[in-house]
Amino acid sequence: MSQNRKEDGMAEVVVIGGGPGGYVAAMKLAMNGKKTILVERDQIGGTCLNRGCIPTKALMHCSEVLETIRHSERSGICVDSWHVDRQKVDAYKNEVVEKLSGGVAWLLKKRGVQVIRGTAVFTGERQLKITLPGGEEQYLSPQWVIIATGSESALPPIEGINGKHVMTSTEALDVTDLPQNLVIIGGGVIGLEIGSIYSRFGVKTTILEALPELLPSADREAVQVLQDAVGRTIQIQTGAKVNAIRDFGDEKKVCYEVDGTAREITAQKVLVCVGRKPNTRELGLDRAGVAVSDRGYILVNECCETTAKHVYAIGDVNGRTLLAHAASAQGILVSEKICGRDAEVNINLIPSCIYTRPELAYVGKTEEDLKKAHIPYRVGRFPLNANGKALSMDEPEGFVKILIGKPYGEILGAHLVGARATDLIAELALAINAECTVEELIHTVHAHPTISEAVFEAAELAYFGQTVHVI
């Protein structure tokens, strides 16, 4: 036995990873009387709270405040002078992150979850070795294990991708030293959000996306509205295959091709955000009998059970849906299962949100899905330029689009682009999950003036083919 080895810890459940899946699962288990240990090697809150969702939204807010000031004269508010203090912007972002991470740590303590700072590795079936920061080892043999180790930025095999001034999304969150110009490789959610932030802070930004279209899983009409809006301040090139990133004096030269034609663009910095990869390589999963896919994602069933008995995998590591709220939902699902209760998560009804301006949010089927499956449907589309609240806010761009089935009027999908879309999508997700008909949505009174009225009127258009405020 190692001289550094500690006595075995006692726990019914060990959760590996303290992100939005892991800490939610750990707290739910503790609330239901299970002795739970949470092992986290880095920071409580995971990527989402510390290096993803939360810091980007804090920076997005700061950049939107700046944009509002720039256009305030239209509303009769004349701002004579202003400047951006990048150090204070960064401090604001950090304050938000620290407040939330501290709050989660406090909640874990109050719920009775034991938190161990260290790295977990399987040594056998439900046998874990935890290496603490000082090198000491602790061994745990719980009844259940939940793997919630998340994911990290994936770097494609591009020449020069590891060079100086080539960033991942983590480094891009530091806005104290903004470049004059930036090239973003990848036009997904991360690229669009960070690109929006940087462009509002005055950085000349270009997005290079390899696919022929942005956001292929989203509604094409909604994406076009988003792309047109974002494209007013960001240059977007789709179908761009990047081959190399090379030094060019004090700048970087990005070499790419479109339709076989070689092109290049220079910038002071390059951001690479082409996807994520699971944090599974160092867990010793083979020793636990946990199978993974060719891409390293842990194989699970609909209940997030792995191929090893009493071992679950939630969140990004199972590759089902790489979203923080999906990880939390799966954490609740698994905690309920362990406590002997029935629970389920419909993976097809998890809303997706993009926090650009205008925002984009969607849930359920797209028109492309329905056409491919030969499902008869009707469309209700209500423009926000006919909505009083959107006009009052000077954000009339976008629409609410609802897809309903024939002949029963069940809600099949919803696609929102515009102000508050990421908040409004919850109503449509609830309606689909509760198997509401569009009639029930119509009979629900929506307050005035709110953007939610656009949901009501889109529902009327889908059902009746007409509504009061558009012809």
DOLO-812791 format. One record per residue (C-alpha): x, y, z; residue number from 0. Coordinates in nm, 4 decimals. Example, Ala and Ser with C-alpha at 12.3 -4.5 7.8 and 13.67 -1.06 7.14 Angstrom:
// residues 2
> px | py | pz | k
> 1.2300 | -0.4500 | 0.7800 | 0
> 1.3670 | -0.1060 | 0.7140 | 1
// end
This chain:
// residues 471
> px | py | pz | k
> 0.0000 | 0.0000 | 0.0000 | 0
> 0.1310 | 0.3479 | -0.0882 | 1
> 0.2590 | 0.5487 | 0.2091 | 2
> 0.0627 | 0.8457 | 0.0705 | 3
> -0.2620 | 0.6519 | 0.0683 | 4
> -0.5453 | 0.7798 | 0.2884 | 5
> -0.8086 | 0.5633 | 0.4489 | 6
> -1.0959 | 0.4756 | 0.2193 | 7
> -1.3737 | 0.7351 | 0.2155 | 8
> -1.7308 | 0.6267 | 0.2683 | 9
> -1.9958 | 0.7304 | 0.0191 | 10
> -2.3032 | 0.5838 | -0.1438 | 11
> -2.2528 | 0.7929 | -0.4586 | 12
> -1.9420 | 0.9535 | -0.6062 | 13
> -1.9913 | 1.2219 | -0.8690 | 14
> -1.6849 | 1.2936 | -1.0840 | 15
> -1.6991 | 1.6518 | -1.2099 | 16
> -1.8532 | 1.9624 | -1.0575 | 17
> -2.0114 | 2.1277 | -1.3604 | 18
> -2.3837 | 2.1939 | -1.4141 | 19
> -2.4511 | 1.8216 | -1.4473 | 20
> -2.2342 | 1.7016 | -1.1607 | 21
> -2.3142 | 1.9578 | -0.8939 | 22
> -2.6887 | 1.9423 | -0.9640 | 23
> -2.6836 | 1.5616 | -0.9403 | 24
> -2.4785 | 1.5723 | -0.6184 | 25
> -2.7118 | 1.8195 | -0.4502 | 26
> -3.0245 | 1.6324 | -0.5572 | 27
> -2.8816 | 1.3087 | -0.4165 | 28
> -2.7856 | 1.4709 | -0.0888 | 29
> -3.1290 | 1.6316 | -0.0606 | 30
> -3.2749 | 1.2812 | -0.0883 | 31
> -3.0572 | 1.1400 | 0.1884 | 32
> -2.7757 | 0.9822 | -0.0129 | 33
> -2.4229 | 1.0231 | 0.1245 | 34
> -2.2570 | 1.1880 | -0.1716 | 35
> -1.8996 | 1.2857 | -0.2561 | 36
> -1.8264 | 1.5251 | -0.5414 | 37
> -1.4759 | 1.5051 | -0.6891 | 38
> -1.3588 | 1.8101 | -0.8860 | 39
> -1.0029 | 1.8603 | -1.0085 | 40
> -1.0435 | 2.2239 | -1.1091 | 41
> -1.3196 | 2.4739 | -1.0256 | 42
> -1.6706 | 2.4111 | -0.8999 | 43
> -1.9148 | 2.5041 | -1.1751 | 44
> -1.7125 | 2.3499 | -1.4567 | 45
> -1.6675 | 2.5012 | -1.8000 | 46
> -2.0164 | 2.6520 | -1.8091 | 47
> -1.9835 | 2.8688 | -1.5016 | 48
> -1.6119 | 2.9482 | -1.5199 | 49
> -1.5122 | 2.9457 | -1.8883 | 50
> -1.8321 | 2.9223 | -2.0920 | 51
> -2.1977 | 3.0158 | -2.0507 | 52
> -2.1739 | 3.2626 | -1.7637 | 53
> -1.8623 | 3.4685 | -1.8502 | 54
> -1.9723 | 3.4972 | -2.2130 | 55
> -2.3160 | 3.6239 | -2.1058 | 56
> -2.1560 | 3.8774 | -1.8724 | 57
> -1.9372 | 4.0022 | -2.1572 | 58
> -2.2363 | 3.9959 | -2.3909 | 59
> -2.4232 | 4.2218 | -2.1496 | 60
> -2.1316 | 4.4684 | -2.1375 | 61
> -2.1073 | 4.4761 | -2.5171 | 62
> -2.4843 | 4.5297 | -2.5494 | 63
> -2.4690 | 4.8205 | -2.3033 | 64
> -2.2020 | 4.9719 | -2.5296 | 65
> -2.4156 | 4.9136 | -2.8379 | 66
> -2.7133 | 5.0778 | -2.6667 | 67
> -2.5030 | 5.3847 | -2.5867 | 68
> -2.3854 | 5.4095 | -2.9472 | 69
> -2.7447 | 5.4130 | -3.0746 | 70
> -2.9072 | 5.5968 | -2.7840 | 71
> -2.9609 | 5.9189 | -2.9789 | 72
> -3.2331 | 5.7420 | -3.1768 | 73
> -3.4275 | 5.7192 | -2.8499 | 74
> -3.3619 | 6.0825 | -2.7637 | 75
> -3.0811 | 6.0062 | -2.5181 | 76
> -2.7689 | 6.1977 | -2.6182 | 77
> -2.4492 | 6.0719 | -2.4568 | 78
> -2.1763 | 6.3303 | -2.5108 | 79
> -1.8771 | 6.1178 | -2.4126 | 80
> -1.7999 | 5.7618 | -2.3114 | 81
> -1.5125 | 5.5178 | -2.3154 | 82
> -1.4579 | 5.1454 | -2.2559 | 83
> -1.2503 | 5.0507 | -1.9503 | 84
> -1.1474 | 4.6968 | -2.0450 | 85
> -1.0080 | 4.6241 | -1.7000 | 86
> -1.3451 | 4.7056 | -1.5414 | 87
> -1.5288 | 4.4995 | -1.8041 | 88
> -1.3067 | 4.2039 | -1.7191 | 89
> -1.3561 | 4.2674 | -1.3470 | 90
> -1.7349 | 4.2715 | -1.3938 | 91
> -1.7201 | 3.9359 | -1.5730 | 92
> -1.5037 | 3.7883 | -1.2978 | 93
> -1.7333 | 3.9261 | -1.0268 | 94
> -2.0335 | 3.7519 | -1.1826 | 95
> -1.8424 | 3.4234 | -1.2142 | 96
> -1.7060 | 3.4382 | -0.8585 | 97
> -2.0468 | 3.5195 | -0.7117 | 98
> -2.2079 | 3.2220 | -0.8838 | 99
> -1.9246 | 2.9757 | -0.8200 | 100
> -1.9145 | 3.0808 | -0.4550 | 101
> -2.2894 | 3.0350 | -0.4354 | 102
> -2.2692 | 2.6829 | -0.5751 | 103
> -1.9902 | 2.5904 | -0.3323 | 104
> -2.2005 | 2.7246 | -0.0417 | 105
> -2.5048 | 2.5274 | -0.1562 | 106
> -2.3025 | 2.2051 | -0.1829 | 107
> -2.1818 | 2.2542 | 0.1746 | 108
> -2.5292 | 2.3313 | 0.3045 | 109
> -2.6758 | 2.0290 | 0.1264 | 110
> -2.4177 | 1.8056 | 0.2932 | 111
> -2.2189 | 1.7130 | -0.0170 | 112
> -1.8556 | 1.6361 | 0.0593 | 113
> -1.6327 | 1.8022 | -0.1997 | 114
> -1.2897 | 1.6555 | -0.2690 | 115
> -1.0399 | 1.8543 | -0.4734 | 116
> -0.8561 | 1.5980 | -0.6785 | 117
> -0.8391 | 1.3806 | -0.9900 | 118
> -1.0432 | 1.0603 | -1.0054 | 119
> -0.9365 | 0.7455 | -1.1886 | 120
> -1.1117 | 0.4081 | -1.2006 | 121
> -0.9035 | 0.1191 | -1.0675 | 122
> -1.1802 | -0.1366 | -1.1119 | 123
> -1.5567 | -0.1752 | -1.1202 | 124
> -1.6838 | 0.1143 | -0.9049 | 125
> -1.3359 | 0.1405 | -0.7544 | 126
> -1.1840 | 0.4904 | -0.7602 | 127
> -0.8460 | 0.6384 | -0.6773 | 128
> -0.8502 | 1.0106 | -0.6012 | 129
> -0.5161 | 1.1906 | -0.6306 | 130
> -0.5173 | 1.5036 | -0.4170 | 131
> -0.3218 | 1.8213 | -0.5065 | 132
> -0.0399 | 1.7296 | -0.2650 | 133
> 0.0023 | 1.3837 | -0.4161 | 134
> -0.1878 | 1.1951 | -0.1470 | 135
> -0.4214 | 0.9206 | -0.2645 | 136
> -0.7700 | 0.8404 | -0.1435 | 137
> -0.9648 | 0.5298 | -0.2426 | 138
> -1.3424 | 0.5150 | -0.2728 | 139
> -1.5774 | 0.2217 | -0.3323 | 140
> -1.9270 | 0.3688 | -0.3761 | 141
> -2.2454 | 0.1901 | -0.4736 | 142
> -2.2974 | 0.4279 | -0.7666 | 143
> -2.0693 | 0.6495 | -0.9759 | 144
> -2.1799 | 0.9403 | -1.1919 | 145
> -1.9299 | 1.0577 | -1.4528 | 146
> -1.9809 | 1.4276 | -1.5321 | 147
> -1.6377 | 1.5380 | -1.6479 | 148
> -1.7572 | 1.7563 | -1.9356 | 149
> -1.5642 | 1.8481 | -2.2471 | 150
> -1.2885 | 2.0745 | -2.3736 | 151
> -1.2149 | 2.2660 | -2.6937 | 152
> -1.1248 | 2.0435 | -2.9882 | 153
> -0.8346 | 2.1501 | -3.2084 | 154
> -0.8474 | 2.0222 | -3.5679 | 155
> -0.5264 | 1.9119 | -3.7468 | 156
> -0.4477 | 2.2491 | -3.9046 | 157
> -0.0890 | 2.3587 | -3.9632 | 158
> 0.0097 | 2.6251 | -3.7073 | 159
> -0.2949 | 2.5814 | -3.4860 | 160
> -0.0816 | 2.5689 | -3.1712 | 161
> 0.1056 | 2.8877 | -3.2549 | 162
> 0.1227 | 3.2175 | -3.0696 | 163
> -0.1902 | 3.4368 | -3.0788 | 164
> -0.4119 | 3.1394 | -3.1677 | 165
> -0.6836 | 3.1175 | -2.8995 | 166
> -0.9524 | 2.8825 | -2.7808 | 167
> -1.2742 | 3.0163 | -2.6285 | 168
> -1.1085 | 3.0130 | -2.2841 | 169
> -0.8380 | 3.2635 | -2.3798 | 170
> -1.0903 | 3.4707 | -2.5760 | 171
> -1.2737 | 3.5549 | -2.2525 | 172
> -0.9906 | 3.7911 | -2.1559 | 173
> -1.0914 | 4.1235 | -2.3117 | 174
> -0.8195 | 4.3334 | -2.1462 | 175
> -0.6007 | 4.3083 | -2.4588 | 176
> -0.8314 | 4.3151 | -2.7592 | 177
> -0.6791 | 4.2889 | -3.1069 | 178
> -0.7605 | 4.5297 | -3.3872 | 179
> -0.8820 | 4.2390 | -3.5978 | 180
> -0.9758 | 3.8772 | -3.5353 | 181
> -1.0379 | 3.5688 | -3.7482 | 182
> -1.2700 | 3.3076 | -3.5994 | 183
> -1.2466 | 2.9529 | -3.7342 | 184
> -1.5904 | 2.8028 | -3.6743 | 185
> -1.9313 | 2.9650 | -3.7112 | 186
> -2.1170 | 2.7684 | -3.4465 | 187
> -2.2701 | 2.9013 | -3.1277 | 188
> -1.9367 | 2.9873 | -2.9632 | 189
> -1.7978 | 3.1583 | -3.2723 | 190
> -2.1105 | 3.3669 | -3.3232 | 191
> -2.1378 | 3.4725 | -2.9595 | 192
> -1.7722 | 3.5642 | -2.9089 | 193
> -1.7642 | 3.7240 | -3.2526 | 194
> -2.0603 | 3.9417 | -3.1544 | 195
> -1.8878 | 4.0483 | -2.8322 | 196
> -1.5587 | 4.1345 | -3.0016 | 197
> -1.7190 | 4.3207 | -3.2923 | 198
> -1.9211 | 4.5409 | -3.0541 | 199
> -1.5981 | 4.6280 | -2.8752 | 200
> -1.4628 | 4.7553 | -3.2055 | 201
> -1.2666 | 4.4525 | -3.3259 | 202
> -1.2852 | 4.3889 | -3.7006 | 203
> -1.4079 | 4.0278 | -3.7008 | 204
> -1.4281 | 3.7594 | -3.9685 | 205
> -1.5877 | 3.4154 | -3.9268 | 206
> -1.4768 | 3.1243 | -4.1450 | 207
> -1.7207 | 2.8311 | -4.1377 | 208
> -1.6405 | 2.5049 | -4.3185 | 209
> -2.0043 | 2.4002 | -4.3647 | 210
> -2.2128 | 2.5525 | -4.6456 | 211
> -2.4572 | 2.6937 | -4.3867 | 212
> -2.4437 | 2.8275 | -4.0338 | 213
> -2.6168 | 2.6296 | -3.7580 | 214
> -2.7450 | 2.3407 | -3.9739 | 215
> -2.9742 | 2.2007 | -3.7020 | 216
> -3.1718 | 2.5252 | -3.6723 | 217
> -3.4613 | 2.6601 | -3.8807 | 218
> -3.3281 | 2.7991 | -4.2107 | 219
> -3.5471 | 3.1110 | -4.2070 | 220
> -3.4444 | 3.1990 | -3.8527 | 221
> -3.0762 | 3.1409 | -3.9285 | 222
> -3.0983 | 3.3701 | -4.2304 | 223
> -3.2399 | 3.6517 | -4.0176 | 224
> -2.9630 | 3.5955 | -3.7638 | 225
> -2.6918 | 3.5795 | -4.0284 | 226
> -2.8144 | 3.8977 | -4.1975 | 227
> -2.8124 | 4.0818 | -3.8649 | 228
> -2.4742 | 3.9529 | -3.7468 | 229
> -2.3344 | 4.0041 | -4.0962 | 230
> -2.3813 | 4.3791 | -4.0654 | 231
> -2.0849 | 4.3944 | -3.8265 | 232
> -1.9046 | 4.0634 | -3.8886 | 233
> -1.7803 | 3.9291 | -4.2197 | 234
> -1.9064 | 3.5704 | -4.2546 | 235
> -1.7670 | 3.3230 | -4.5073 | 236
> -1.9290 | 2.9797 | -4.5264 | 237
> -1.7857 | 2.6827 | -4.7151 | 238
> -1.4367 | 2.7891 | -4.6029 | 239
> -1.1886 | 2.5077 | -4.5414 | 240
> -0.8919 | 2.6321 | -4.3376 | 241
> -0.5604 | 2.4686 | -4.4297 | 242
> -0.2978 | 2.6607 | -4.2326 | 243
> -0.2296 | 2.9421 | -3.9861 | 244
> 0.1070 | 3.1060 | -4.0447 | 245
> 0.3071 | 3.3914 | -3.8975 | 246
> 0.2957 | 3.7089 | -4.1071 | 247
> 0.5082 | 3.9713 | -3.9386 | 248
> 0.3296 | 4.0659 | -3.6174 | 249
> 0.0070 | 3.9106 | -3.7446 | 250
> -0.1281 | 3.5698 | -3.8376 | 251
> -0.2143 | 3.4654 | -4.1909 | 252
> -0.5056 | 3.2225 | -4.2220 | 253
> -0.4934 | 3.0223 | -4.5451 | 254
> -0.8214 | 2.8702 | -4.6585 | 255
> -1.0125 | 2.7706 | -4.9690 | 256
> -1.3664 | 2.8201 | -5.0934 | 257
> -1.4934 | 2.6014 | -5.3800 | 258
> -1.1339 | 2.4968 | -5.4481 | 259
> -1.0064 | 2.8550 | -5.4745 | 260
> -0.7218 | 2.9443 | -5.2382 | 261
> -0.7710 | 3.2520 | -5.0209 | 262
> -0.6004 | 3.4112 | -4.7239 | 263
> -0.6732 | 3.6688 | -4.4561 | 264
> -0.4537 | 3.8302 | -4.1925 | 265
> -0.5384 | 3.9238 | -3.8367 | 266
> -0.3667 | 3.9953 | -3.5067 | 267
> -0.5349 | 3.6992 | -3.3389 | 268
> -0.7141 | 3.3808 | -3.4411 | 269
> -0.9886 | 3.2087 | -3.2414 | 270
> -1.0466 | 2.8375 | -3.3033 | 271
> -1.3887 | 2.7070 | -3.1976 | 272
> -1.4799 | 2.4124 | -3.4175 | 273
> -1.6314 | 2.1895 | -3.1514 | 274
> -1.5698 | 2.0064 | -2.8270 | 275
> -1.4208 | 1.6726 | -2.7231 | 276
> -1.5076 | 1.4708 | -2.4109 | 277
> -1.2863 | 1.4627 | -2.1029 | 278
> -1.2674 | 1.0848 | -2.0784 | 279
> -0.9150 | 0.9808 | -2.1727 | 280
> -0.7608 | 0.9833 | -1.8250 | 281
> -1.0485 | 0.8224 | -1.6325 | 282
> -0.9399 | 0.4598 | -1.6755 | 283
> -1.2818 | 0.3694 | -1.8133 | 284
> -1.1659 | 0.0340 | -1.9497 | 285
> -1.0864 | -0.0815 | -1.5963 | 286
> -1.4449 | -0.0026 | -1.4966 | 287
> -1.6003 | -0.1765 | -1.7977 | 288
> -1.7313 | 0.1522 | -1.9390 | 289
> -1.7464 | 0.1515 | -2.3197 | 290
> -1.6826 | 0.4582 | -2.5339 | 291
> -1.7483 | 0.5494 | -2.8977 | 292
> -1.4824 | 0.6013 | -3.1640 | 293
> -1.4844 | 0.9718 | -3.0737 | 294
> -1.4347 | 0.9054 | -2.7044 | 295
> -1.7906 | 0.9718 | -2.5842 | 296
> -1.9250 | 0.7364 | -2.3186 | 297
> -2.1961 | 0.5058 | -2.4524 | 298
> -2.5208 | 0.5357 | -2.2551 | 299
> -2.8852 | 0.4372 | -2.2857 | 300
> -3.1828 | 0.6728 | -2.2513 | 301
> -3.1374 | 0.6695 | -1.8709 | 302
> -2.7670 | 0.7663 | -1.8983 | 303
> -2.6603 | 0.4194 | -1.7807 | 304
> -2.3216 | 0.3061 | -1.9129 | 305
> -2.2151 | -0.0475 | -1.9971 | 306
> -2.0954 | -0.0841 | -1.6356 | 307
> -2.3524 | -0.1622 | -1.3669 | 308
> -2.4378 | 0.1327 | -1.1399 | 309
> -2.2146 | 0.3714 | -1.3403 | 310
> -2.3822 | 0.6651 | -1.5164 | 311
> -2.2496 | 0.9326 | -1.7544 | 312
> -2.4216 | 1.2696 | -1.7878 | 313
> -2.3637 | 1.5890 | -1.9838 | 314
> -2.1040 | 1.6445 | -2.2525 | 315
> -1.9195 | 1.3159 | -2.1859 | 316
> -2.2036 | 1.1107 | -2.3341 | 317
> -2.2276 | 1.3286 | -2.6456 | 318
> -2.6080 | 1.3296 | -2.6531 | 319
> -2.6545 | 1.7073 | -2.6287 | 320
> -2.3628 | 1.9349 | -2.5416 | 321
> -2.5633 | 2.1926 | -2.3456 | 322
> -2.5406 | 2.2911 | -1.9792 | 323
> -2.9150 | 2.2615 | -1.9206 | 324
> -2.9126 | 1.9157 | -2.0797 | 325
> -2.6406 | 1.8117 | -1.8343 | 326
> -2.8456 | 1.9432 | -1.5412 | 327
> -3.1571 | 1.7643 | -1.6644 | 328
> -2.9628 | 1.4389 | -1.6973 | 329
> -2.8177 | 1.4933 | -1.3492 | 330
> -3.1683 | 1.5182 | -1.2055 | 331
> -3.2768 | 1.2129 | -1.4062 | 332
> -2.9919 | 0.9984 | -1.2743 | 333
> -3.0322 | 1.1166 | -0.9151 | 334
> -3.3998 | 1.0215 | -0.9277 | 335
> -3.3140 | 0.6798 | -1.0730 | 336
> -3.0597 | 0.6138 | -0.7981 | 337
> -3.3211 | 0.7078 | -0.5379 | 338
> -3.5614 | 0.4537 | -0.6894 | 339
> -3.7975 | 0.6964 | -0.8583 | 340
> -3.9252 | 0.7074 | -1.2147 | 341
> -3.7878 | 0.9912 | -1.4244 | 342
> -3.7213 | 1.0706 | -1.7875 | 343
> -3.5671 | 1.3357 | -2.0112 | 344
> -3.6822 | 1.3682 | -2.3694 | 345
> -3.3551 | 1.4392 | -2.5501 | 346
> -3.5510 | 1.5645 | -2.8519 | 347
> -3.7209 | 1.8407 | -2.6515 | 348
> -3.4182 | 2.0194 | -2.5087 | 349
> -3.4248 | 2.3818 | -2.6285 | 350
> -3.1220 | 2.5355 | -2.7997 | 351
> -3.0331 | 2.9004 | -2.7444 | 352
> -2.7899 | 3.1402 | -2.9114 | 353
> -2.7320 | 3.4714 | -2.7339 | 354
> -2.6491 | 3.6977 | -3.0253 | 355
> -2.8573 | 4.0021 | -3.1153 | 356
> -3.1107 | 3.9078 | -3.2333 | 357
> -3.1266 | 3.5959 | -3.0172 | 358
> -3.2129 | 3.2574 | -3.1662 | 359
> -3.3936 | 2.9774 | -2.9817 | 360
> -3.5659 | 2.6611 | -3.0964 | 361
> -3.7167 | 2.3359 | -2.9745 | 362
> -3.8743 | 2.0347 | -3.1434 | 363
> -3.8954 | 1.9706 | -3.5159 | 364
> -3.7892 | 2.1983 | -3.8009 | 365
> -3.9719 | 2.2271 | -4.1319 | 366
> -3.6866 | 2.0319 | -4.2875 | 367
> -3.7431 | 1.7484 | -4.0375 | 368
> -4.1154 | 1.7365 | -4.1085 | 369
> -4.0728 | 1.7412 | -4.4866 | 370
> -3.8160 | 1.4639 | -4.4698 | 371
> -4.0494 | 1.2520 | -4.2553 | 372
> -4.3515 | 1.3348 | -4.4765 | 373
> -4.5456 | 1.4678 | -4.1764 | 374
> -4.8285 | 1.7065 | -4.2750 | 375
> -4.8051 | 2.0377 | -4.0898 | 376
> -4.9108 | 2.4015 | -4.0824 | 377
> -4.6970 | 2.7082 | -4.0082 | 378
> -4.7772 | 3.0139 | -3.7977 | 379
> -4.5217 | 3.2932 | -3.8355 | 380
> -4.5642 | 3.6273 | -3.6590 | 381
> -4.3145 | 3.9112 | -3.7235 | 382
> -4.1817 | 4.1074 | -3.4282 | 383
> -4.2149 | 4.4333 | -3.6220 | 384
> -4.5891 | 4.3968 | -3.5525 | 385
> -4.5359 | 4.3502 | -3.1784 | 386
> -4.5748 | 4.6562 | -2.9560 | 387
> -4.3118 | 4.5610 | -2.6968 | 388
> -4.0482 | 4.4766 | -2.9597 | 389
> -4.1085 | 4.8095 | -3.1332 | 390
> -4.0935 | 4.9954 | -2.8001 | 391
> -3.7575 | 4.8332 | -2.7286 | 392
> -3.6357 | 4.9215 | -3.0808 | 393
> -3.5772 | 4.5512 | -3.1510 | 394
> -3.8290 | 4.4716 | -3.4262 | 395
> -3.6099 | 4.2222 | -3.6082 | 396
> -3.7179 | 3.8578 | -3.6191 | 397
> -4.0267 | 3.6421 | -3.5750 | 398
> -4.1966 | 3.3643 | -3.3813 | 399
> -4.2637 | 3.0523 | -3.5860 | 400
> -4.4783 | 2.7635 | -3.4656 | 401
> -4.5235 | 2.4331 | -3.6500 | 402
> -4.8384 | 2.2303 | -3.5802 | 403
> -4.9537 | 1.8918 | -3.7052 | 404
> -5.2517 | 1.8183 | -3.9251 | 405
> -5.5305 | 1.7541 | -3.8424 | 406
> -5.5064 | 1.7637 | -3.4619 | 407
> -5.3094 | 2.0832 | -3.4088 | 408
> -5.0387 | 1.9348 | -3.1860 | 409
> -4.7314 | 2.1590 | -3.1534 | 410
> -4.4402 | 1.9961 | -3.3343 | 411
> -4.1734 | 2.2649 | -3.3167 | 412
> -4.1068 | 2.6279 | -3.2382 | 413
> -3.8407 | 2.8629 | -3.3743 | 414
> -3.7848 | 3.2132 | -3.2412 | 415
> -3.5432 | 3.4770 | -3.3613 | 416
> -3.5452 | 3.8176 | -3.1985 | 417
> -3.5483 | 3.9924 | -2.8620 | 418
> -3.6029 | 3.7666 | -2.5580 | 419
> -3.6175 | 3.4551 | -2.7752 | 420
> -3.4058 | 3.2573 | -2.5282 | 421
> -3.6525 | 3.3343 | -2.2484 | 422
> -3.9691 | 3.2787 | -2.4511 | 423
> -3.8650 | 2.9350 | -2.5754 | 424
> -3.9492 | 2.7846 | -2.2336 | 425
> -4.3224 | 2.8358 | -2.2944 | 426
> -4.3063 | 2.6434 | -2.6214 | 427
> -4.0879 | 2.3687 | -2.4702 | 428
> -4.3433 | 2.3256 | -2.1928 | 429
> -4.6311 | 2.3204 | -2.4418 | 430
> -4.4676 | 2.0471 | -2.6513 | 431
> -4.3603 | 1.8441 | -2.3486 | 432
> -4.7122 | 1.8642 | -2.2010 | 433
> -4.8578 | 1.7627 | -2.5394 | 434
> -5.0650 | 2.0791 | -2.5586 | 435
> -5.2573 | 2.1547 | -2.8732 | 436
> -5.2273 | 2.4914 | -3.0384 | 437
> -5.5840 | 2.5649 | -2.9239 | 438
> -5.4718 | 2.5452 | -2.5619 | 439
> -5.1922 | 2.7896 | -2.6381 | 440
> -5.4401 | 3.0274 | -2.8010 | 441
> -5.6740 | 3.0067 | -2.5025 | 442
> -5.3916 | 3.1085 | -2.2668 | 443
> -5.4068 | 3.4848 | -2.2129 | 444
> -5.0723 | 3.6527 | -2.2822 | 445
> -5.0004 | 3.9805 | -2.1040 | 446
> -4.9800 | 4.3084 | -2.2951 | 447
> -4.7450 | 4.4598 | -2.3876 | 448
> -4.5009 | 4.1690 | -2.4005 | 449
> -4.3114 | 3.9895 | -2.6710 | 450
> -4.4911 | 3.6740 | -2.5562 | 451
> -4.7952 | 3.8061 | -2.7429 | 452
> -4.6078 | 3.7117 | -3.0610 | 453
> -4.6247 | 3.3483 | -2.9447 | 454
> -5.0026 | 3.3780 | -2.9097 | 455
> -5.0429 | 3.5391 | -3.2525 | 456
> -4.8131 | 3.2858 | -3.4225 | 457
> -5.0323 | 3.0142 | -3.2713 | 458
> -5.3444 | 3.1833 | -3.4109 | 459
> -5.1857 | 3.2043 | -3.7538 | 460
> -5.0922 | 2.8347 | -3.7427 | 461
> -5.4449 | 2.7318 | -3.6413 | 462
> -5.6774 | 2.9815 | -3.8081 | 463
> -5.4538 | 3.1170 | -4.0840 | 464
> -5.5142 | 3.4712 | -3.9610 | 465
> -5.4676 | 3.6905 | -3.6540 | 466
> -5.5508 | 4.0456 | -3.5516 | 467
> -5.2241 | 4.2304 | -3.5953 | 468
> -5.1034 | 4.1141 | -3.9382 | 469
> -5.2732 | 4.0657 | -4.2734 | 470
// end
